[in-house]
Amino acid sequence: MKLSDCVVRVDRLEPYSPDLHAGTVNRRIIGQETVGAKNMEIVLGELDPSGVAEPHSHSGTEQVIYLLKGRIEVEMRGEKMQLEPGDTVYFPPGETHRVVVLGDRPAKLLVTYSPPIQSADTPFEQS
């Protein structure tokens, strides 16, 4: 594989809005269709000030969110925490979680899934 096959230009990626998410636009940076990655998936998420990921889970998939910009509140097992740029949160496989943008500014985050959810039958399971 050549280096040029491994470089992804985010502005050229097709945006999408995942199930159970409102005010969210994602771009899959690393995945099967971008660089042929089979064991990980990395997504750039941009959430409007009203953005929310309703309670959901990902069976068999670990998820990590690294907050690049804005403020969000994450919730898991009834516990809530506020995250600021530079903070990271880990959601174990199958763990129900929720994400809400705080304030009047958009949020930008980097999300890693392992294994990838793009190949899952039900990537976002409503909880």
C-alpha positions in Angstrom: 0.0 0.0 0.0 1.3 3.4 -0.9 1.3 6.4 1.5 -1.1 8.2 -0.8 -3.6 5.4 -0.2 -3.3 6.0 3.5 -4.0 9.8 3.5 -7.6 10.9 4.0 -8.8 14.4 3.1 -11.7 15.1 5.5 -13.2 17.8 3.3 -13.7 15.2 0.5 -15.6 12.7 2.7 -19.3 12.2 2.4 -21.2 13.5 5.5 -23.9 11.4 7.2 -26.1 11.6 10.2 -26.2 8.4 12.4 -29.4 6.8 13.8 -30.5 8.1 17.2 -28.5 11.4 16.7 -29.9 14.8 16.1 -28.0 17.9 15.0 -25.0 15.7 14.1 -22.9 15.4 11.0 -20.3 12.7 10.8 -17.5 11.9 8.4 -15.8 8.5 8.6 -12.1 9.3 8.4 -10.7 5.8 8.9 -12.8 2.8 7.8 -13.2 0.0 5.3 -14.1 2.4 2.4 -11.4 5.0 3.1 -8.2 3.1 3.8 -9.4 -0.5 4.1 -9.2 -0.6 7.9 -10.7 -3.8 9.2 -10.2 -3.5 13.0 -10.9 0.1 13.8 -13.1 3.0 12.7 -12.4 6.7 13.3 -15.2 9.3 12.8 -15.1 13.1 13.0 -18.4 14.3 14.5 -19.7 17.8 14.3 -22.7 18.6 16.6 -24.9 21.7 16.5 -25.5 23.5 19.7 -28.8 21.5 19.9 -26.9 18.2 19.1 -27.7 15.1 21.0 -27.0 11.4 20.8 -30.0 9.8 22.4 -29.4 6.8 24.8 -27.9 4.0 22.8 -25.3 1.3 22.9 -23.0 -0.6 20.5 -22.9 -4.4 21.2 -19.4 -5.8 21.0 -17.8 -2.5 20.2 -15.6 -0.3 22.3 -16.0 3.5 21.8 -13.8 6.4 22.7 -14.7 10.1 22.3 -12.0 12.7 22.3 -13.5 16.2 22.5 -11.7 18.7 20.1 -14.0 21.7 20.5 -17.0 22.9 22.5 -18.5 21.3 25.6 -20.6 18.2 26.0 -22.3 16.2 28.7 -21.9 12.5 28.7 -24.1 10.1 30.6 -23.7 6.4 31.5 -25.5 4.4 34.2 -27.3 7.5 35.4 -24.0 9.4 36.0 -23.4 12.6 34.1 -20.1 14.4 33.5 -19.2 17.5 31.5 -16.3 17.3 29.1 -14.2 20.1 27.7 -11.7 20.2 24.8 -8.9 17.7 25.5 -11.1 15.4 27.6 -11.7 11.8 26.6 -14.4 9.3 27.5 -14.5 5.5 27.0 -17.7 3.5 26.6 -17.4 -0.3 27.1 -19.1 -2.6 24.6 -22.9 -2.7 25.1 -22.9 0.1 27.7 -25.8 2.5 27.2 -24.7 6.1 26.9 -25.9 9.6 25.9 -24.1 12.7 24.6 -25.5 16.3 24.7 -23.9 19.5 23.5 -23.8 22.2 26.2 -24.0 25.9 25.6 -24.6 27.8 22.3 -21.5 26.7 20.5 -21.1 23.6 18.3 -18.9 20.7 19.4 -16.4 18.7 17.4 -15.2 15.3 18.4 -13.1 12.4 17.3 -14.8 9.0 17.8 -13.0 5.7 17.7 -14.7 2.4 17.4 -13.1 -1.0 17.7 -14.2 -3.2 16.1 -15.8 -0.9 13.5 -19.6 -0.3 13.9 -20.0 0.3 10.2 -20.1 -3.5 9.6 -22.4 -4.2 12.5 -26.0 -5.3 11.8 -27.4 -2.8 14.3 -24.6 -0.2 15.0 -26.8 2.0 17.1 -29.0 0.1 19.4 -31.7 2.1 21.1 -31.8 1.8 24.9 
